[in-house]
């Protein structure tokens, strides 16, 4: 393996220092994209949760209606059977 020249090593070291200086205070373009994606995902997830909650309430109302209908039908069947027994 060929050793790098002193110039190449200095350039590499300088690039690493610059990258370290850019650290937390200066996000890279990729980090900016990730932060934007995170915010978009949070927003979409929040909207989705609200939609699911709304759907849950609609489902509850529908199930209550079905339950009430079932009880009324069972009561009618029971009343009909009681009349036959008499």
C-alpha positions in Angstrom: 0.0 0.0 0.0 1.4 3.3 -1.0 1.8 6.0 1.7 0.2 9.3 1.1 2.3 12.4 0.6 2.4 14.9 3.4 0.4 17.3 1.3 -2.4 14.7 0.9 -2.4 14.0 4.6 -2.6 17.7 5.4 -5.5 18.2 3.0 -7.4 15.2 4.6 -6.7 16.5 8.1 -7.9 20.0 7.0 -11.1 18.5 5.6 -11.8 16.6 8.8 -11.3 19.7 10.9 -13.6 21.7 8.6 -16.2 18.9 8.9 -15.9 18.9 12.7 -16.2 22.7 12.8 -19.5 22.4 10.8 -20.8 20.0 13.6 -23.9 20.8 15.5 -24.0 24.5 14.8 -24.1 24.0 11.0 -26.2 21.1 9.8 -25.2 19.5 6.6 -27.7 19.4 3.7 -28.5 15.8 4.5 -29.2 16.6 8.1 -31.5 19.5 6.9 -33.3 17.0 4.7 -33.7 14.6 7.6 -35.0 17.3 9.9 -37.5 18.3 7.3 -38.6 14.7 6.7 -39.0 14.2 10.5 -41.3 17.3 10.7 -43.3 16.1 7.7 -43.7 12.7 9.2 -44.8 14.1 12.5 -47.4 16.3 10.9 -48.7 13.4 8.7 -48.8 11.0 11.7 -50.7 13.6 13.8 -53.3 14.0 11.0 -53.6 10.3 10.6 -54.2 9.8 14.3 -57.0 12.4 14.2 -58.5 10.7 11.2 -58.4 7.3 13.0 -60.0 8.9 16.1 -62.8 10.3 14.0 -63.3 6.9 12.4 -63.3 5.2 15.8 -66.1 7.5 16.9 -68.1 6.8 13.8 -67.5 3.0 14.3 -68.8 3.3 17.9 -72.0 5.0 16.7 -72.5 2.3 14.1 -72.0 -0.5 16.6 -74.4 1.2 19.1 -77.0 1.3 16.3 -76.5 -2.3 15.5 -76.7 -3.3 19.1 -79.9 -1.4 19.6 -81.4 -3.0 16.5 -80.3 -6.5 17.7 -81.9 -5.9 21.1 -85.1 -4.7 19.5 -85.2 -7.8 17.3 -84.5 -10.2 20.1 -87.2 -8.6 22.2 -89.6 -8.9 19.3 -88.7 -12.6 18.9 -89.1 -13.2 22.6 -92.5 -11.5 22.5 -93.6 -13.6 19.6 -92.5 -16.8 21.3 -94.3 -15.8 24.5 -97.6 -15.4 22.5 -97.3 -18.8 21.0 -96.9 -20.5 24.4 -100.1 -19.0 25.7 
